[in-house]
Amino acid sequence: MEPTKNHVLLTVEQKFQILEKLKNRRGIRQLSIVGKKLSSGIAAGNSLFAELQDLIVKEKLTAHHIYNCDKTGLYWSALPTKSLAAENEVVAPGRNKRKDRMTILGCANASGSHRVKLSLVVKSKKPRCFKNINKSALLVPYMHQESAWMNSSLFSEWFHFCSVPKVKKNVKKLELKKGDFIDG
């Protein structure tokens, strides 16, 4: 986009400076509506990290063999937690929190060449929207739990019936490719 008579191209820094000046001139600031402080123990993982390094060397593992999975919560109908407020406003007006939640579990190998399908954990065993649909026909593994949180039994079920078969299939495919490359 070329600058025209009425339009001037601005850099990102210039746009932020203009926004800051406007906020200061009008007395607008950002208020946090909800907040929690999270912390983690860095020292707790050092011994596990050393064990993992030894195992990788001993078993001659590559990035194709090492997988990581993590979960995230999705409040799919949540409202924003921050708002802009005028200088004289002390508190931003709030609403009741919507707690329509699902947990999404993702898993991939360290090289990024294989991703296990995302899995969903939701509250309802048989949601109305799936009335005439077989859950096994869905594109993602679908699990339910009263609070829509991942727990140890759901994780174990996912690990043994979703993750392990897919990982074994991928490792076997990699070994076949490696054998073809060496022979050919």
Salt bridges, closest charged atoms under 4 A:
GLU20 OE2 - LYS23 NZ 3.51
ASP100 OD2 - ARG98 NH2 2.76
